[in-house]
Amino acid sequence: MLSIDAVGKRFEEREWSGLDDVAAETLRDGGTEDAMRALAHVARARALDGHADDAARLAHVVLRAVDPDAADEGEDDGSYHRLQTRVWSRWCLHVLVREAPDGLALDALSEADRAAIAIPDAPMDLPPPADLEALEAQIDERLPLDDGIAFADALWASVRAIDRCEKDGLTGAVMRACRAVLSRYEKAVRAVSEEGEAALAPLQRTLRHALLRAWQAAPDDDPEYRETREWMLAERSGAVRIIDFDPEAMTERARKALLAALEEKHERARTTMRYAFAMLHFGKGLIDEERYVSLARDLGATHTLVEVLLEVGRSGEAAEAALEAVRGEGGPGHLEALDIAKMLDAAGETDAAIAIMQVVTKDSLESSCDHWLAQRLSDLDRDEEALAVLERRFHKRTGLSTYGELREHAPEKAWPALREKIMQRLAQRRLHRVIIDIALEEKDADLLEAHAEGLDDGQREYLASRLDVHQDVFEPKFVEKLVASLARGSQGSVVFRHPSVPPPARVRHAKYGVGDVVSHEGEGEERKLTIEFKTFGTKTILERFVKPVTD
């Protein structure tokens, strides 16, 4: 997947000039869907940094470059994901152009894109009705749940409408509208793809912050204040809704009020831990230190526990707690463990951090875990251990990319013996296709020849097809010799179409039987044979539809 950070650096290096060239380069390097996702992220980040004009120009460039009606090619496991990536990346780009300063040539866009950029209607009247029940009814009626993009546009329009209410000082309307829209979001998001959820997350955060500002500005005896507090403390999907809100965006008064309410609910519902988790979320700095640590320990909240122990200077205790959690059952996830290790390392508990990641990387498939551990060991001049981590990673995710990582980090003197060890283990595991890929990448004829006899028919076919693609990697004489070896080992089942290798003299066709090859033309997958069959006469057939006869 294309790195969003790497794409962002491309624009920074050119000081956000030449957007067409950078966007075209990114689309070419990353493929349409991954590139669109990365470009949409970069554009949105640029807008948040206060450069809406740059973001809009980039969005405009990408929309011009990618056909909105292009169909996804192929019905495979990734086709739905590719389609969702394209749809939601395009929606993000539409929003950036929609919010742009004047001056973009909208006529240069497709008709579909121009229609999508039009400002959608908000699901509430402006000014809002004085009757807040009527306001909520409007939102429930007008905010669609059955169409992801229509819902996204209505959500965007809701944010603008609520912002207008906030500027007009309509605190009650803001609280009621935010609750209604966020409640509809909770229902709609179940039918939205992961790509859609990620695209809508910034709007959701904006609504939460607007709700908090209005709630904190309202007096305690305001009915909407009380309704909002109870709404935030209500359960949603097995957790208290307030977990989704940022404590940093709250005043101390608001946090104390919520904490008191959570304490009361927790006392009444001791059989569930959902209120305790919410207390942990909001109680930092308000709950007594020892009680807060005890609460984090009881809940198995290792990250929070380590964080607070480090903040109060109890680093040894933090390291011990983290190691115990990682070694036990139900400990932190691999990426959470990596974050914990980084915190401990920064606090001087490097040995504990490395010990944690040594446990994690035995099972983890997360490349970031292996990379961090290998790099940290290398920084400490523990090169053999670092190399062992990368070797283990290669055998967990066997392929050219992990092989390249291992080759890059291995000491020059140690590499030949390590490479031989790797090839032996790959052969033992019958992973000859990886050996073939490595041999072709390194143009190593000896490696191919050494393992050719151990291939099964599927692997022989794979080698033949790979050599079809990489026709100029090896000398023709070596190829002929290798193909002959493949043919002998497969009893004639391998068909190889390298231009330097003549077709077989006799072939078998599923319908016409055995025939003699008279001539041939073309190369690779398109090579055609003219074949004389005793019963059916002379036929011209693509070579891939026949099998050689070696008797």
N, C-alpha and C positions, 0 to 999 in steps of 0.2 A: 504494500500500500504506500502511496506517495506521502512523504513526510510533509505535514502542514508547516512545520518550522522551516524546512528547507525551501519551500515555496515562498514563504514570507521573506526569507533572506534574499531571494532573487530580486524582489521588488525593492528592498532596502538598499541593496548594492547599487541599484540604478536610480536611487532616490525617487522612486515612483514616477519615473519618466519611461517612455517607450512601453506603455502597458500592453499594446497589441502584440509586440514581439515576445514579451515575457509570458503572456497568457498563451500564445500559440506554442511556445516552447514547452510550457507545462502540459498543455493538452497533448502534445506529441509524445512527451516522455512518459506521462502517467496513464494514458488511456482516458477515454472520455469521462467515465463515471468518477474514478478516483481523482482525476484532475479537477472536475467540476466541484467535487466536495471540498478539496483543498482550496481552490480559488474562492469559493463562497465563504469558507472560514476566514481566510486572509482578508477578504473585503469587509466582512462584518467586524473583525477586530480593528481594522483601520477606521471604520465608522465610529466605534466605541472610543477610539483614541482622539476623536474630535476632527477627523478628516473625512467628513461625509462626501465631499466632492470627489476625492480619490476613490473611495469605496464605490460610489455610483458610476464613475467612469470605468472602473474595472468590471463591475457587474454588466454594464452596457457592452463592453468588449466581448465578454464571455457569451452573453445572450446572442450577439451577432454571429459568433463563431460556431455555435453548436445548434444544429437543426432541432427545433422543438418537436418535430414529427418523426424524428429518426426512430425506427423500430429497434427493439432489442433483438440481437441475433442469437438464436438458439434457445431451446427450451431445456435448460439444465438447472442444477441446484442453485446456481448463482443468478439466474435470470431475474427472479423477483427482486433480489437484493439490488441488482444493477438498475432495474427500473425505479425502485424507490429512491435510490441515491440520486438518480437524474431528476426525478420529479421534485424532491424536496430541496435539492441544491438549487434548482431553477426557481423554486418559490422564494428562497432566501435572496437570490439575485433580483427577483422582481421587487421585493420589498425595498432593497437598497436603491434601486432606480426610482421607485415610488416616492421615497423620502429625499430624493436628490434635489439639489438646487437646480434652477432652470438652466437650460443650455445644452442638454443632451438631445441628439437627433433621434427622437423616438420613431420617426418615419423609417429609419434604417432597420428597425426590428421587424420581426414577423408579425402578421396580424394577430396571431394567438398571444404573442408576448405583449403587444400593445394593449390588448384587452385585459390581460392579467395585471398590468401595471396600473390600470384605472383604480381610483380610490373606492374601496368597497363601502357599503352602507354599514353604519354601526348598529348593533342589535338593541339600541336604546335611543330614546328621543333626547335631543338637546334643545333647550334645557330639559333636564329629566323631570318626570312628574313629581309633584310634591308628595304624592302618596307612594311611599317606598314599596308597598306591596305591589302596586301597579308597575313600578320600575322592575322589580324582580320577575313579574309575570312577562313583561316585554322580553327580557333577556332569555328566559326559559323558552319562550315561543320562537324567538328569532335566531338563536344561536344553534346552528344545525349540528347534529351528531353523526349523520350517516354519510357525510362527504368530507374526507380529510382536508382537502385544499380549501373548500368552502368554509369549513370550521376555522382553519388557520387564518383566512382573510377576515372573518368575523372577529376572531380573537385579536388580531392586529388593530382592527377598527375600534374594538372595545377599549384597548389600552389608550388610544388617542382620545376617545370620548371621556374616559375616567380622568385622564390628565386635565382635560378642560374643566371637569367638575371640581377637581382639586384646586385649580387656579382660581375658580370662582368661589372657593371657600365652602363648598357643599359637602362637609365632612360626613354627614349621615348618608348621603347618596353615594359617596365614594365607598364607604364601608359596605353598604348593601350591594352595590354593583360588583365590587371585587369578590365578595363571597359568592354571589350568584354565578359570576363568570368562572371562578375557580372551581366551583362545584360542578359546573357543566364540563369543565376541562377534565376533571377526574373521571367522568363517564366517557367522554370522547376519546381520551388517550388510550383506552383499552382497544379501540379499533384502529389506532394509528401505528404505523410501523416504527421500528427503532429510529430510523432516519428522521421520520416526522417528529417523534418525541424530542430528539436532539435539536431539531430546527425550532421547535416551539418553546424550548426551555428558557431562552432569554425573556420571552414575553411573560411566561409564568413568573419568573423572578421579579420582573417589573411590577406585576400586579401585587405580588406579596409585599413588596416594599411600599407600594402605594397604600395598601391596607394597613400596614404597620404605622405609617406616618399619620393616617387619619385616626386610627385607634388611639395612638398615644397622645394626640391633640385633643381628644374628646374627654369630657368630665366623667368621673366614675359613675355618676347617676344617670348618664345618658343611656336609654334603652339599647341603642345601636352598639354602644361600648360593651354592654353586658352580653348582647347577642354575639358580637364578634369574638369576645373572649371564650364563650362556650363553644362557638364554632371551631376555633383554633384548638381547643382542648378535646374535641370529639375524636373518636377513633375512625380511621380510614385505612382499609387494607391491612388490618392487624397492628397498626401503629397509631400513635397520637399525631394528629395533623400538624401540630406545632413543631414537630421534628423537622419539617420542611422549611421552617423559617430561620433566618440568620440571627443568632443572638447579638452579633456585632451591630446589627441595625436597630437594636432596641435600647431604650434608656434603662438605667438601673431600676427606676420605679416600675417600668413595665415588666422587667424580668422578675422582680420581687413579687409582683402581683401574680404572675403566671406560676412562679415557683410555689407560692403559698397554695394556689388552687391545685397544683399537681400533687403536693404533699397530702392534701386532704383526700384527693381521689385515690392516691396510692394506699392510704390507710384503709379506705373502704374496699379496695379491690386487691388484696394481698395475693390472690391466686394468679395474678398476671403481672408481668414485669414491664408492660408498655409504659406505664407512668413513671417507673423508675428510670427507664432509658431517657425519657423526656426530661426528668430532673437532672440527669447527668449532662444532657445537652445544654440546659440553661443555668445549671447551678454552679458553674465554675466561678470561683471568687465570691460566691454568696453562701455556699454550704461550707461548713467547717472542713478544714483540710483533711483530717483523719477520716471523717465520715465520707467525704468525697472519694478518697482513695479506696475506702472499704466498699463503697457502692460500685466503683469501677471494677474492683476485683470480683465482687459477687456476680456482676453482670457479664463477666468475661470480656469487658471492653478494653482489650490489651492496648490498643493505640492510645486511647484516652488516659489509661493508667500510666503508661510510659511517659506520655507528654507531661502530665501534671507532676510526676515524680522528678523528672528532669528539671522542670521549672523551679521546684523548691530545693534543688541541689541534692536530691537523693538518687544520684546516677547509678550507684552500685545496686540499689534495690530495684531500679528500673530495668537494668540489664538482667538481673536474676528473674524478675517477673516475665520479661519477654522470652527468655530462653525456656522457662517452664511452660509458657503458653504454646510456643512453637513445637516443643517436643511432645506435648500432650494431645489429646483428641479434641476436635472442635476448636482448634486454635485459629489465629488470624489467617486470612487468605494470603496467597503468595505475594501479591502486589502490596497488600497492607503490611506484610512482614518486611518487604523491601523498604517501605517508608519508615518503619520502626527502626530497621537497621541503620538507615541514613541518619535518623535522629540520634541514635546511640553513638554512631561514629563521630558526628559533629560534637557530641558532648564528651568525647575522649574515651568512650567505651568501645574502642575499635575491635578488640578481641571478641567481645560479646557480639558485636555486629557481624563479624565474619562467621562466628560459630552459628549464628541464626541462619545466615544465608547458606552455609554449608548443609544445614538440615533441609532447608527449603529447596535447594537446587537438585537434591537427589530425585525429587518427583516432579518438580515444576517444569512446564514447557514454556514458561514466560522467558523470552530472550533477555528482557531487561534485568532479570534476576541473575542469570548467568554472566551477563556482561559486566554488571556492577561488581560482582564478587571477583571475577577474573581481573578486572582493572584494579580493584583495591589490593588484591594479593600482589599484583605486579608492582604497584606503587611501593609496597613494603619489601620489594626484592625477593618475594616468595614465588619465583618464576615457575618452578616445577609444579607447584600447587595450582597456579593460574592456568598453566597448560593442561593440567588434568581436568580442570573445570570445563575448558573449551572442548577437550576431547570427549568428555561425557556428554556435553551439549550436542556434539556432532552425532553421537550414537543415539541420542534421544530424538533428534530431528535431522535425520540423515539426508543430506542433499548438498548441492554445489555451494549454496550460500554459506552453510555452516562449515563446510570444508574450507572455503576461502577464508573464513574468520580464523580457523585453526591454523591454516598455513601462514596467515599474516602475523600471528602472534608467536608462532613457534620459533625458537632460536635456530639459526641456520645450521649449526652443527648437529643439533638433535633431530632435525626434520627428516632426513633419509630413513633413519631407524623407525621413527614414529609413523611415517607414511607407510612403510612396509607392514608395520603392525596393524594399521588401519585397514589396509587391503586384505590382510589375512582374516581379520575379523569380519569384514564385509562378505568375503567369500564363504566363511563359515555360516553366516546368517543368510546366505543365498541372495544377497543384495547386489547381484551382478549388474543390474541396470545403473546403479550409482557408480560402480566401477567404470562402466562404459561412458557415462557422462563425464567423469573425471578425466579419463583417458583422452576423450575428444577435446575437452577444455584445455588440457595440457599438451595435446598433440603427441601423446605417448604411445607409439606403435607397439613397443615391447609389452606394455601393460595390457593392451588389447589382446595381443597374441598369447600372452601367458594365461589369460582367463577364458579364451575362446572355447576351449574344449570342455569347460565346465558349465557351459550355458545350456539351459533347456530350450525347447522349441520357441516358447514365447520370448525368451531373452534373445535368441538368435534373430527372430523377426524384428525385435526392438533395435538390435544393433544394425541390421540391414536397413531399416527405415532411417535411423540416425545418420548412417553413412550416405544415404540418398540425399539428405539435407546438407551434410558437410562433405561435399564431393571433393573439395580441393585440399583437405587436411593432410592426406597421406599420398605417397607415391602410388601410381597406378599398379605397379607390379606387386606392391604389398597388398593392395586392395584385392587384386585377383587371387593372390594366395590365401588371403583371409576368407574370401567368399567361398573358395573351394573347400576350405576347412569347415566352414559353416554348413555347406551343402552336404558334405560327407556325414557330419554329425547329426543332421536332421533328416537323413534319408530322403533328400530332395524336396523338403517342404518349404525351404527358404527361397523366395524370389527376390533377386537383388538387381536393381536397375541403375547402376552407375554407368555413365556414358563410356568409360574406359573398359567396361566389361561387356563382352558380347552376350546376347541372350542364349539360353540353352538351345541345343540342337533339336530336342524333342520336348513337347509339353503335353499336359493333359488338361482338357476343358470339361467342366461339369456336364455339359450337354452334348458336345461333339466328340468327346473321347480323346484318344491320343492322335497327335499330328506332328508333322515335321515343319520346323520354322524355315521359311523360304527367305524372308528379308525382314528388316525392322526400320523404323524411323522414329524420331523424337527421342526424348530422354526423361528420366525420373518417372514420376507417376503417370505421365502422359505418353510414355513409350508404347508404340503399337507394333504388334507382330503380324506379319502375313504368314498364315499357317495353312498347310495343305493337309486336309483330313481325308482318309480313304473313302468314307461314306458320304460326307457332306461337302466335299470339294474345298476350294480355297476360301478362307475367311480372314478378315483383318480385325484383330481383337486387341484391346488394351492389355498389356502384359500382366497387370495386376490381377486379371481375371483367370489366369492360367497358372499351373504348377509345373515345375520342371520334372522331366522323367530322366532318371540317371542310369537305368538298367541298359 
